[in-house]
């Protein structure tokens, strides 16, 4: 697996665990009019997702900050919000002006399906990591922005819903006695230890 990447902006440093993959363009995407117009000779592309870390190497999704959250197609796409706490880097087809994704393009639907698969692989990796297996779930909490085209047409059906369904259907959380369980089968106790013992 890849190591840790440090991103710098205005003297500020942020650490990320990145997952990357080269993906091959399938025929159903190659045949689309928009692909032929803008990506005719492209046969594969690299995609990446990054998970923010604090200075101690713990998963810390809030550390991503406004500077690094969001969607990138080489540069940040200012108006495109994925709803994810982790940055997504891929060669998306964008609208004129570069602020928004083209929601109709099969290319973008394919790219997001691949990002979903990569995210599921990241989950698998986190579940085997000595520390991150206790920390990864908050990184996969999504903001739901119903009514936004980017959410309704792309990010919810292609990325967020499949990941949320996956996390709900598998043993995704470690209990206090280090047993894996479904999220629906556990509760999180926030009371003081004495109250927990009394319970």
C-alpha positions in Angstrom: 0.0 0.0 0.0 1.1 3.6 -0.6 2.6 5.6 2.2 1.6 8.9 3.6 1.3 12.0 1.4 1.9 15.5 2.7 0.0 18.3 1.0 1.1 21.9 1.6 -0.8 25.2 1.1 0.1 28.6 2.4 2.5 27.1 4.9 -0.2 24.7 6.1 0.6 21.0 6.0 -2.0 18.2 5.8 -1.2 14.5 5.9 -3.2 11.9 3.9 -3.4 8.2 3.2 -4.0 8.0 -0.5 -5.4 5.0 -2.4 -4.7 5.0 -6.2 -5.6 2.8 -9.1 -5.3 2.8 -12.9 -8.7 1.9 -14.5 -9.3 0.8 -18.0 -12.1 2.6 -20.0 -14.8 0.1 -20.9 -16.5 -0.1 -24.3 -19.9 1.2 -23.0 -18.0 4.4 -22.0 -15.9 4.6 -25.1 -19.0 4.5 -27.3 -20.6 7.5 -25.7 -20.8 10.6 -27.8 -19.2 12.8 -25.0 -16.3 10.3 -24.6 -15.7 10.3 -28.3 -15.7 14.1 -28.3 -13.4 14.7 -25.3 -11.5 11.5 -24.5 -11.5 9.6 -27.8 -8.0 8.2 -27.6 -7.9 7.6 -23.8 -7.7 3.9 -22.8 -7.1 4.3 -19.0 -7.0 6.8 -16.2 -5.7 7.1 -12.7 -8.2 7.7 -9.8 -7.4 8.4 -6.2 -9.1 9.0 -2.9 -7.4 10.4 0.2 -8.1 10.1 3.9 -6.9 12.8 6.3 -4.6 12.0 9.2 -3.7 14.0 12.3 -0.1 14.6 13.3 -0.1 11.3 15.3 -1.1 9.3 12.2 -4.7 8.7 13.3 -7.6 9.0 10.8 -9.0 12.4 11.3 -11.6 13.4 8.6 -12.1 16.9 10.0 -8.4 17.5 9.4 -9.0 17.5 5.6 -10.2 21.1 5.8 -11.9 23.2 3.2 -8.6 23.4 1.3 -8.4 19.7 0.5 -12.0 18.3 0.7 -14.0 18.0 -2.5 -13.6 16.9 -6.0 -10.5 17.4 -8.2 -10.0 17.0 -11.9 -6.3 17.9 -11.9 -7.5 21.2 -10.2 -10.3 21.7 -7.6 -13.8 21.8 -9.1 -15.2 24.7 -7.0 -18.9 24.1 -7.4 -18.9 20.4 -7.2 -19.5 18.9 -3.7 -19.4 15.1 -3.5 -20.8 14.9 0.0 -17.7 12.9 1.1 -15.2 13.9 3.7 -12.3 12.6 1.6 -11.0 14.3 -1.6 -11.6 12.5 -4.9 -9.1 13.0 -7.7 -10.1 11.8 -11.2 -10.2 13.0 -14.8 -13.9 14.0 -14.8 -15.6 15.6 -17.7 -16.5 19.1 -16.6 -19.0 21.7 -17.8 -17.7 24.9 -19.6 -16.1 27.1 -16.9 -14.8 24.0 -15.0 -17.0 24.6 -12.0 -19.3 21.6 -12.3 -19.3 18.1 -13.6 -21.2 17.0 -16.7 -23.9 14.9 -15.0 -25.0 13.2 -18.2 -21.6 11.9 -19.4 -21.3 8.1 -19.1 -17.6 8.8 -18.5 -18.3 10.5 -15.2 -20.7 7.7 -14.1 -18.0 5.1 -14.9 -15.3 7.1 -13.1 -17.5 7.3 -10.0 -18.3 3.6 -10.1 -14.5 3.0 -10.0 -14.1 5.5 -7.2 -16.7 3.6 -5.3 -14.8 0.3 -5.8 -11.6 2.0 -4.7 -13.3 3.3 -1.6 -14.6 -0.2 -0.7 -11.0 -1.4 -1.1 -9.9 1.3 1.3 -12.5 0.1 3.8 -11.1 -3.4 3.5 -7.6 -2.0 4.2 -8.7 0.0 7.2 -10.4 -3.0 8.7 -7.0 -4.8 8.8 -5.0 -1.9 10.1 -4.1 -2.1 13.8 -5.2 1.5 14.6 -7.5 2.6 11.7 -9.9 -0.3 12.2 -11.2 1.6 15.2 -11.3 5.0 13.4 -12.4 4.6 9.8 -16.2 5.0 10.1 -16.3 8.8 10.7 -14.3 9.2 7.5 -17.2 7.6 5.6 -20.1 9.7 6.9 -21.6 11.6 4.0 -23.4 14.9 3.7 -26.7 14.5 1.9 -27.6 17.4 -0.4 -30.8 16.4 -2.0 -31.8 18.8 -4.8 -28.3 19.5 -5.9 -27.7 17.9 -9.4 -24.3 16.7 -8.5 -25.7 14.8 -5.5 -28.9 13.5 -7.1 -27.6 12.4 -10.5 -24.0 11.3 -9.7 -22.6 11.2 -6.2 -25.6 9.7 -4.3 -26.5 6.8 -6.7 -22.9 6.0 -7.8 -20.9 6.6 -4.6 -22.7 7.4 -1.4 -25.7 5.0 -1.5 -23.5 1.9 -2.5 -21.0 2.7 0.3 -23.7 3.3 2.9 -25.5 0.1 1.9 -22.2 -1.8 2.1 -21.4 -0.5 5.5 -24.9 -1.4 6.7 -24.8 -4.9 5.4 -21.4 -6.1 6.6 -19.7 -6.4 10.0 -18.3 -2.9 9.9 -17.7 -1.8 13.5 -15.6 -3.2 16.3 -17.2 -3.7 19.7 -15.6 -3.0 23.0 -14.5 -6.6 23.2 -12.9 -6.4 19.7 -15.6 -8.4 17.9 -16.9 -7.2 14.5 -20.6 -6.4 14.3 -23.1 -4.7 12.1 -23.7 -1.0 12.8 -27.4 -1.7 13.4 -26.5 -4.2 16.2 -24.4 -1.9 18.4 -24.9 1.2 20.5 -22.3 3.8 21.4 -22.1 4.6 25.1 -21.1 8.1 25.9 -21.9 8.0 29.6 -19.2 8.0 32.3 -17.7 4.5 33.0 -19.5 4.3 36.3 -22.8 4.7 34.6 -21.9 2.1 32.1 -21.0 -0.3 34.8 -24.3 0.4 36.6 -26.2 -0.2 33.3 
